[in-house]
Amino acid sequence: MSLRIFITRFVQHGRILFRSFRPHQEVVGFGKANILPQGAKFEAIKANAHPPSSGVLGLPSHLSSARKLFVDNVLKRVTNSLATELRRKTTNQLLSGNSTPFFALIGVSLASGTGILTKEDELDGVCWEIREAVNKMHKNMFQAETEMFDQNTANFEKLEIGPKIAKGSNAVVYAARLKDNPNTETFHVSEPVAAFPYAVKMMFNYDAESNASSILRSMYCETVPARVHFSTPELVEWEKNMEEHMVALPPHPNIVAMHCVFADWVPSIPGALSDYPDALPSRLNPEGSGRNMSLFLLMKRYDCSLKDYIAEKKPEIRDAILLFTQLLEAVAHMNKFGIAHRDLKSDNVLLDLSEAACPMLAVTDFGCCLADKSVGLSMPFRTLDTNRGGNAALMAPEVASATPGLFSYIDYSKSDAWTVGTIAYELLSDEGNPFYRGAGGRGLRNTSYEEADLPQLGEEVPALIVRLVRSLLARNPNQRPSAEVAATVCQLFLWAPTSWLGPLQNNVLPSSSEILQWLLCLTTKVLCENRTYASAGSRRTATEYQLIACFLHRAKLSVIRQALSWIHQL
């Protein structure tokens, strides 16, 4: 009896204890739990872990038996066969020294049984544990990607510059890599782009004074997704003031990996005089209009833009849906932190083609974004001179048709979701974006189109996705799903049991317990299977694992129910 009371109290206050645990640094292979899409049966999990000398949660081995007793007693509340198998493997994993599964699975296991967790807020607490576990995984991944960049690398002289990748009206992008030796030659424009893992974007500075504070103030929006800002002592006070007003965007797999930003002198790069003479300062081009210093953004180098990828080869329907879902996940992440991109288009979406199957997608170019804590996603619209965003053809109707006035506001909460709906046509149809003129586009006007004017998607596109795309393009934003709900609909389409998507029995949605057990399976797959060493025959690609992790990172029962209700129009 005393043991049961102890366990109950431990679980009730488990979050405090969970946060104090430090997982073992070694990650032991957890085997394969192949999750088949849309309701297929789950396959058996094969264990192949070899316990190290340390015990559960990295504790000495003589405490392992007590920990095993605790885990067994708590996890016995799970009653179904799949969860029983997961419980056994989780126990083995804990005894092996890897506590990662513990964070997400312990609460879900309790919720799946009877007894302790019954209230709705407690079930939401289980989702919180899942989000925290995946969030920790993401943080470790992002930290590993960016930890090599420090104060010493925050200047142009520390970089080796390769070929030009792209040039626009506001910036130029070059391939780049870090110098191993400070005496190494700076420019290698004749080497292949593949030899450079990074890209450096140099903004064209025509107006801001040649000092770091002026440059960062005028180009702050470009730095919104930056993971590290390197500042000098004179910038500390300015940065504090900026933090009070401007929003910082936490890293996300579908947002460009911008490792660091810095202000520096504009260099003399081979070919610059012919490529962008007007943007150069007078010291490099006597007829140039640029300033001596500008902003530099150091980021991961991607392989191509979504526009170029589609032009070269139309993706298969499933890959197109995966790309569509990734784009919605990126917008949902931005909107969650009160940011509207306002310039989404296939040119500003980059792809990593290192995955043999579906590419990994990242949104870039935040120069037109709205990222102001004082206004959030609802911007005052006093005059026509107010900047409403970038590409006029892909502005949502409520933005393009807005009328200025003393008390007028533009609501951007669903504007990027509308733009994603237009880009979906580029992914899923041969006609191209219907709001572009020429090249397959119909030239629909975002201020006057009728929803009946939207072209039909092909028969090969699933009916649910067709309905979602048309719903995203609803003229009335109140009839349009948010990016979060739309992304959840896509995630359900990709991974949920078929019975959840078909006709419901007695018009009843899946219960909280069923949803949590589904989340349990997805969490087990993401947290406990090491994708780096997965076998070639694995059913899931790295892109799919990443997509599932993004969903779990924001998973909430209320949003999943809302998406299910939308699917069934309840």
N, C-alpha and C positions, 0 to 999 in steps of 0.2 A: 504494500500500500504506500509506504514511504517513497519507494522508488517511483511509483506512478505520479505522486505529488511533485517529486523533484523534477521529473521529466516535463510535467505540465507547466510548472513555473519556469523551467529553463526555456521552453518554447515560447511562452508568453513574452519573455524578455530577451528572446533570441537575437533580435537585431543588434542590440548593444554588444552582445558577445560575438556575434558574427563579424562585426566591424573591427573587433580587437584581434581577431585571428589573422595571422600572416601566412598565406599559402606557401607550401614548399616550392622552392624555385625550380625543381626539376619537374617536367611534365612527362608523365608516363603514358604511353599509348593506351587508349581506352578501347580500341577495337572499332568495329563498324556496326552502326545501327541504321541500316538503309531505310530511309523514309521515302516511300513511293508516293507520287502525287495523286491527289484526288481519291483518297479512300482505299488504296490498295493495302493489302495485308502487310503487317510489319514482319520483317525477317528476324531471325534469331541473332542475338548479339554474341560475338565471339570474343572471349577475353584472352588477352595476351600480355597482361601486365606482370612484371617481375618485381616483387616488393623490395625496396631498399632496406637498409638497416634501421632507419628511423621509422617511427610509428605514425599514427593518424595525425594529420595537420602538422607534420614535422616534429612531433613530440618524441621523446625517447621510446624505444620499443616496449619497455616494461609497462607503459600506460596503454598499449594498444588494446589489450583485452577489455579494459574498462570502457574505452571508446567504442569498441565493437559492440559491447552489450548495449550501450546507449543508442547507437545507430540502429541496431536491430530492433529494439523495442519501439523506437519512434517510427521507423519506416514500416513496421508491420501493420500500420493502419491502412496501407495501400492494399486494396483487395483484388484488383484485376490482374490477370496473368502477365500482361505486358509490364505493368508497374512492378510486379513481383520480381521479374527478371531484371528490370532496371535497378530495383532496390538492391538485389544481390551484387550486381556489378558496381553500383555506387559504393557499397560497403567495401568491396575489394579495392576500389580506387582510393578510398579514404585510408585504408590500411597501407596502401602503397606510398603514402606521403603526399598525394595530390589532393588538396581540399577544394579545388575549383568546383566540382559538381555539387559540393555540399551546399553552397550558397543558394543555388536556384532550386535544387531538387528537394531539400528538406521541407520547405514550405508547401510546395506543390504536392508532395507525398501526403502531408497532413490534410490538405484540402481535399485530396482524393478519397479519403477514408471517412470515418464518422467520429465525432467526438469534439476535438478542440476547435477546429476552424469551421464555423458555420455562418457567421454574419457576413454581409456583403462587403463591408469595409475590410474585414480580415482577409477575404478572398482577393480584394484589390491589393492587400499587403503582400500576397504571394507574387502578384505581377510586379510589385515593387522590387522584390528580391530578385526576380528574373532580370529586370531592367538593370539593377545594380551589378549583377554578375556580368552581363554582357557589356555594360559600360566600363567595367574594370578591364575586360579583355580589350576593348577598343582603346582605352587610355594607354595600356601597355604597348599596343601596336603603334599608335601615333607617336608615343614617346621614343620608341625604338627608331622610327623613321626620321625623327627630327633632332635627336640628342647629339648628333655630330656637329650641329651648327651652334657656334658660340659667338661671343663678342668679337673674337679674333677673325672670324670668317665674314663679318658684316661689313665688307668693303669690296669694291670691284677688283682690287689688286690680288685678292685671294682666289680669284676665279680664272679658269681657262675658258676662253670663248670659242665656240665652234661655229658651224654654218648658221646662217639666218633661217629661222623656221617660218616666221610670218611677219607681216607688217600691216598696220592699219593706220587710220588717221590720227590716232592718239598715242601709239606705242609701237615698238618693234620688239620681237622675241628672238633670242639666240639660244642655241644649244650651249650647255655649260657643264663644267665639272670643277671640283675643288682641286686646288694645287697641292701636290705632294711636296713640292720644293718651291720656296719663294722665288728662286732664281729661274724657274721654268718660264718659257715663253708664254705670253698671255693669249695670243690669237692663233687659232688652228682652223681657219675657215675652210680649208680644203679637205679636212678629215670628214669621214662619214658621220651623219647625225647619230647613228647607233652607238658611237663611242662615247657619248655624253649622256649621263643619267639624269641631268637636270636641265631646266630651261630658265633663263633670266629675261625678265620683261623690263625694258627701259621705257619709262613714260616720257612723252615729249612735254617739256616744260617751257611754255611761252610766257607765263604770267607770274608765277610764284617767285619770290626772291630766292637767291641762292643760299638759303640756310635751311637746316633740317626742319625747324618748327613751321616755317611758312610752307614748305613743300608738303609735309605731312598733313597740315591743316587743309590745304587745297585739294589733296588727292586721297583723303582719308578713306573714302569709299572703296578704293582699290585694295586697301589693306584689310578689309573686314574679315576675310577668311584666314589671315596670317596667323600662324601658330606662335611666332616669336617676334616681338618688336624690340630692336636693340636701340637703346636711347643713351644720350649723353647727359651729364648732370644738369645742363641747362634746360633739358627737355622734361625733366621729372615733373615740375609744377604744371607744365602745359599738358602732359599726359594725364595727370590727375583731373584736370578740368575736362579733358576730352572724355574720360571714362564716365563722367557724370551725365553726359549727353549721348555719346555714340555707343552703339551695340557691338559687342565682339561676338563673332560666330564660332562656337566650338567646332573642333574637327569632326568630319563625317566622311565615310568612305566615298560618298557621291558628290562631295565638294572638293574642288581642286586642292591638292596638297601643297599649300604655300608655306614653305618652311621658315622663311624669314624675309623681312623687308628692311631697307636702309636707304638713306640719302647719300649720294656721292657725286663726284665730278663726272661730267659727261666725257667718256673716253673717245679717242680717235680710233674707231673700228674700221678695218679695211672694208671698203665699199660703201661706207656711210655717206660720203659726199655725193654719191650718185643715187643712193636709195632714199634718203630723207634730208636733203640739203637745208631745207627751211627750218628744220627742228634743231640744227646744230648751232652752238653758240658762235659768236663772232671770232673767238680765238681759234676755232676749227674751220669756220667758213665765214669770210668777211661779209657775205650777203645773208647769212643765217639770222633767224629771229629767236632762236632758243636761248635759254639761260645756261649759265655755267654748270649748275647742279640740277639733278633730277632724282626721281624716285626709282628704285630698283626692287623688283619682286623676284625672289629666288624660289622656284617651285619644281615639282616633279615634271619631267618631260614625258608627255603623252605621245601616242603614235600618230593620231590624226583627229580631225574634228568629226562630229556626227554627220555633218553635211557631206564631207569628202567620202566617208565610209559608205553612206547610202548611195552616193553617185557612182561609186566603183562597183558595189555589189549589194543588191537588195537583200536584207537579212531574212532568214526563215521566220515564219510567224511566231514560233516560240521565242526565238532570240529577240524579235521585235517587241514582244510583250515584256520580256525581261528588261530590255532597255527602257521601255515605257515606264515600267515599275520603278526602276532606279531613278529616273527623272522625277517621278512623283515623290519618291522618298527624299530626294534632295530638296524639293520645294517644301515638303512637310517639315523638314528640319529647319529651313530658313524661317518659315512662318512661325514655328514654335518659339523662336527667339526674337520675334518682332521685326523680321527683315523681309523686304520684298525685293526681288532681283530687278524687275522692271525692264530687262533687256534680254529675256530668254529667246534664243533662236538656235538653230542647229549649228551655226558657226561658233557659238559660245558654249558648246557642249563638247568635251574632249573624251577620247576613248583610249584605254589601255588595251592593246591587242596581244599582250603576252599570254593571255589565256587562250588555249587552242579553240575553245568553243565560243560562247558569247563574251563580247568585250565587257570590261568594267568601265563605267561611265562616271564622269565628273563635270560639274557645272563650274564655269570660270567666268572671268570678266565682270567684276562687281562695280565697275565705274559708275553705273547709273542707279545703283541700289538705294533703297530707302532704309536707313539704319540709324534711327534717331529715337532714343528712349522717350523723349518728350512727346512724340506724336504716335509712336507705334506703327501700326499698319493703316492708320487713318490720318491722312495728311491735309492740313488746311490748304484750300485752293482759292486764294484771294484774287489773283490776276492771271491773265493768259501767259505772262512771262514765267510762271512757276514751271519748273522742270517736272514733267509727268513721266519721264522714262525715256527709253531708247527707241527701238524699232517701232515706228508709228503704225505699221501694217499689222503688228501682232499685239497691239494694246487691247486689253479687255474692253468690251463695250462701255462699261461704267466709267472707265478711265478716258477712253477716246471721246465719249459724249459729255463729259463733265462740263458744267458751266460755272465759271468763277463768280464769287460773290463774297460778301463780308462774313457770312456764316457757312460758306460752302466747304465741304470736305470730300476727298476722294478716298474710298475704301479699297485698299489693296489686299484685303485678306484672302480673296479668291481670284485675284487678277492673274497671278502666275499659273494657277491651276488651269485657267482658261487657255493661256498660251501653250501649256503642255498639251491640251486637247488639239490645238492646231498642228503641233509638231507630230502628234500621233499619226496624222495623215501621211506625213513624210515617211514614217516607219511602216505603216500598215497598208498603204495603198500605192498604186503606180501613178496616181494623178498629181502627187505633190501637195504642198500646203495650199489649201483652197483660198487663203487670204493673200497669196502672192499673185502677181500678174505674170503671165507667160510661163514657160518651162513646165507646163502641166497644171499650173495653178489657175483657179477660176477668177481670181481678182475680186473676191467678195469684199465688201467694205464692212469693217467692224462696227461702224456707226449705224448701218442701215440694213444689214443682211437679215433674212428670215431663216429660222432654223430649218424650214423645209428646203432651203436652198443648198444646204450642206450635201456634198456628194455622198453616195453610198460606199461603204467599205466592202471589200471583196467577200465572197461567200466563205472563203477559208478562214476568215477572222471569226473567232467565237462570238456568239450572240451577246454574252455578258460584256465582253470588251467593247463591242460595237455600241451597246447601250451606254456604257460608261463614257466613251469618247463623246457621244452626242450630248450626254448630260453635262459634261465639262464645258461644252460650248453653248450652254443655255445662255440666252441674252440676259436674263434676270439672275443676278448672283445669288438671290435667295433660293433659286431652284437648282443651284449648282452645288455638288458636293465639295467639301474642302479637300485640299491636297492630302491631308491625313486620312480622311475617310476613303478617298479614291485609291490611295496607295494600299490601304488595308483590304479593299475589295480585290485588288490585283493579287495581293499576297494570299488571300483566301482562295482565289481562283487557282493559284499555282500549287498550293500545298495542302489545302483543307480537304477533308473527306468528301467524296462525291455526294453523299447524302445531305451534306449541308448546303449544297448548291442547287440540288433538285427540289421537287415538290416536298413541302414539309408535312409531316404527319400531324393532323389536327391543328395546323397552322401554328405550331410551337417551335421556337428557335432552340438550338442546342443549349443545354443547361450550362451553368457556370462550371460545374465539375467536368463536363465534357470538354469545354473550351480549355480549362486548365490542364487536363490530361494531354490535349493536343499541344499546348505550349510546352508541357513537360518533354514531350518527344522532340520537338524542335530544339529546345534548350539543350537536351542531352546530345543531340547531333552536333550543335555548334560548339559547345563548351568542352565536350569530352572526346571528340574525335580530332586528332591532329591532322589538319589538312595538308601540312607541309610534307608529311610522309605517307599520305594516303596512297593506296595502290592505284595503278592505272585503270583498273576495272571498276573503280568507285562510280556510283550512279550520279553523284553530284559534282558540279564544277566549282572552282573557287568563287566564281561570280555568284552562283546560287547560294553558297554558304554565306558570302558577304551580304547578300540580299536578305536572307533569313535573319542574320544577326542584326541588320538595321531595323527589321520589323520588331524583333524581340527587345531592342534597345528602347522602343517607345510603346511597347504593348500595354494596352489597358483594356479591361473587360468592357468598359462602357463604349469605347471606340469600336471594338470588335462586334459588339451587339449592334451598334449603329450601322456598321457596314453590312452585317447580315440582314438587318431590317431593310436596308437599301436594296440589297440583292433580291429580296422577296417582296419589296414594296409594302412593308407592313405599316 
